[in-house]
Amino acid sequence: MSKEFIKGNEAIAEAAVRAGCRFFAGYPITPQNEVPEYLSARLPEVGGHFIQGESEIASVFMVFGVAATGIRSMTSSSGPGFALKSEGISFLAGGRIPAVLVNVSRGGPAIGTIEPAQQDYFSAVHAPAPGGFRCFVIAPQNVQEAADFVYEAFDIADKYRTPVYVLADGMIGNMMEVVELPKMRDLAELPSNDSWRFNKYNDDGSARILSTYMPMGELMQQKNKEMAEMYEAWEKNEQRWEEYMVDDAEYIVTAYGSSARIAKSAVKELRAEGIKAGLIRAITLFPFPKNAFAKLDYAKIKKMFCAEMSIPGQYIYDVQNAVLGRSQIIPIQTSGGVILETDMVVAAVKENL
């Protein structure tokens, strides 16, 4: 472990290298450009390979090809780039190929703005591409978590043979903080992928063939059922959240990512004024942490607030589905690159006492 004062995008890139990532392909787009810039120099130092593809589409399919051989691989972009990557992400999911996807999101739609936003929630969590599949989605709230979650994402991807989506934003990507970087993984100690990687032969000597085409509906349906079972396992075993001052709270604020960090500061200010506020921060977005909301004592909760940097709201839909009408939920929203502020959250709670 080593501590460094480092920019979020660079921490993401270095954590990927230390996790064993040895291939990256991507294409420039603000606000994530420091990720490929850093890796273009860093990966060759550890025997890895960096490619700036001719497009976002080409880049994600390069990741698909290399990851299929068992090499830990990653791509990164922002919202407009992930729109282009969607077909390749579908191939990763359909082929059960582990890879890490990092979205340093910005405001939209269309070209939008290069400022931070949380407007890619639906696309990341609910519909990363056609076909009804899901990615494992995890959202850091600061630079330390950005490094930690990217590092862990490779293990999750290998464990479930799935693309893992790290949903950050331009504020985390360009913020500088002191970070304790994880240790360098020994590639020889990584779990074996001999059972599935596609540069190996089968036991009978035949070549392994990777195809996402299913010529019969029954075969496709069976694959869909297997993926659904995997998602159920995630929901059972992988929900993650943080609770802050929830035990006696009468007013619950919920948020994820950068907004949750800001909301926590608001909760501290409200507590200092004698208002019993608490925070539920979603860490995994899929699987969504329903259990955090299921176990609340709604008899003592007067109101709930959902803070996010998206207008119209997106995260709030999953919160509503988890709360099931047991409490009023008041939105606190900014959008298009307007960063949520502590004062906004404090004021919204006070207006609704």
Secondary structure as the mmCIF struct_conf table of DSSP 4:
data_model
#
loop_
_struct_conf.conf_type_id
_struct_conf.id
_struct_conf.beg_label_comp_id
_struct_conf.beg_label_asym_id
_struct_conf.beg_label_seq_id
_struct_conf.end_label_comp_id
_struct_conf.end_label_asym_id
_struct_conf.end_label_seq_id
STRN STRN1 SER A 2 LYS A 7
HELX_RH_AL_P HELX_RH_AL_P1 GLY A 8 ALA A 19
TURN_TY1_P TURN_TY1_P1 GLY A 20 GLY A 20
STRN STRN2 PHE A 23 GLY A 26
TURN_TY1_P TURN_TY1_P2 THR A 30 PRO A 31
BEND BEND1 GLN A 32 GLN A 32
TURN_TY1_P TURN_TY1_P3 ASN A 33 ASN A 33
HELX_RH_AL_P HELX_RH_AL_P2 GLU A 34 GLU A 45
TURN_TY1_P TURN_TY1_P4 VAL A 46 GLY A 47
STRN STRN3 HIS A 49 GLN A 52
BEND BEND2 GLU A 54 SER A 55
HELX_RH_AL_P HELX_RH_AL_P3 GLU A 56 ALA A 67
TURN_TY1_P TURN_TY1_P5 ALA A 68 GLY A 70
STRN STRN4 SER A 73 SER A 77
HELX_RH_AL_P HELX_RH_AL_P4 GLY A 79 GLY A 94
TURN_TY1_P TURN_TY1_P6 GLY A 95 ARG A 96
STRN STRN5 ALA A 99 SER A 105
STRN STRN6 ARG A 106 ARG A 106
BEND BEND3 PRO A 109 PRO A 109
TURN_TY1_P TURN_TY1_P7 ALA A 110 ILE A 111
BEND BEND4 ILE A 114 GLU A 115
STRN STRN7 PRO A 116 PRO A 116
TURN_TY1_P TURN_TY1_P8 GLN A 119 ASP A 120
HELX_RH_AL_P HELX_RH_AL_P5 TYR A 121 VAL A 125
TURN_TY1_P TURN_TY1_P9 HIS A 126 HIS A 126
BEND BEND5 PRO A 128 ALA A 129
TURN_TY1_P TURN_TY1_P10 PRO A 130 GLY A 131
BEND BEND6 GLY A 132 GLY A 132
STRN STRN8 PHE A 136 ILE A 138
BEND BEND7 GLN A 141 ASN A 142
HELX_RH_AL_P HELX_RH_AL_P6 VAL A 143 TYR A 160
TURN_TY1_P TURN_TY1_P11 ARG A 161 ARG A 161
BEND BEND8 THR A 162 THR A 162
STRN STRN9 PRO A 163 ASP A 169
HELX_RH_AL_P HELX_RH_AL_P7 GLY A 170 ASN A 174
STRN STRN10 MET A 176 LEU A 181
HELX_LH_PP_P HELX_LH_PP_P1 PRO A 182 ARG A 185
HELX_RH_3T_P HELX_RH_3T_P1 LEU A 187 GLU A 189
BEND BEND9 LEU A 190 LEU A 190
HELX_LH_PP_P HELX_LH_PP_P2 PRO A 191 SER A 192
TURN_TY1_P TURN_TY1_P12 ASP A 194 TRP A 196
TURN_TY1_P TURN_TY1_P13 PHE A 198 ASN A 199
BEND BEND10 LYS A 200 LYS A 200
STRN STRN11 TYR A 201 TYR A 201
TURN_TY1_P TURN_TY1_P14 ASP A 203 ASP A 204
BEND BEND11 GLY A 205 GLY A 205
HELX_LH_PP_P HELX_LH_PP_P3 SER A 206 SER A 206
STRN STRN12 ALA A 207 ALA A 207
HELX_LH_PP_P HELX_LH_PP_P4 ARG A 208 ARG A 208
BEND BEND12 PRO A 215 MET A 216
HELX_RH_AL_P HELX_RH_AL_P8 GLY A 217 ASN A 237
STRN STRN13 TRP A 241 TYR A 244
BEND BEND13 MET A 245 MET A 245
TURN_TY1_P TURN_TY1_P15 ASP A 247 ASP A 248
BEND BEND14 GLU A 250 GLU A 250
STRN STRN14 TYR A 251 TYR A 256
HELX_RH_AL_P HELX_RH_AL_P9 GLY A 257 ALA A 272
TURN_TY1_P TURN_TY1_P16 GLU A 273 GLY A 274
STRN STRN15 ALA A 277 ALA A 282
BEND BEND15 ILE A 283 ILE A 283
STRN STRN16 THR A 284 PHE A 286
BEND BEND16 PRO A 287 PRO A 287
HELX_RH_AL_P HELX_RH_AL_P10 LYS A 290 ALA A 294
TURN_TY1_P TURN_TY1_P17 LYS A 295 LYS A 295
BEND BEND17 LEU A 296 LEU A 296
TURN_TY1_P TURN_TY1_P18 TYR A 298 ALA A 299
BEND BEND18 LYS A 300 LYS A 300
STRN STRN17 LYS A 303 GLU A 308
BEND BEND19 MET A 309 MET A 309
BEND BEND20 ILE A 311 PRO A 312
BEND BEND21 GLN A 314 GLN A 314
HELX_RH_AL_P HELX_RH_AL_P11 TYR A 315 VAL A 323
TURN_TY1_P TURN_TY1_P19 LEU A 324 GLY A 325
BEND BEND22 ARG A 326 SER A 327
STRN STRN18 ILE A 329 GLN A 333
TURN_TY1_P TURN_TY1_P20 GLY A 336 GLY A 337
HELX_RH_AL_P HELX_RH_AL_P12 THR A 342 GLU A 351
TURN_TY1_P TURN_TY1_P21 ASN A 352 ASN A 352
#
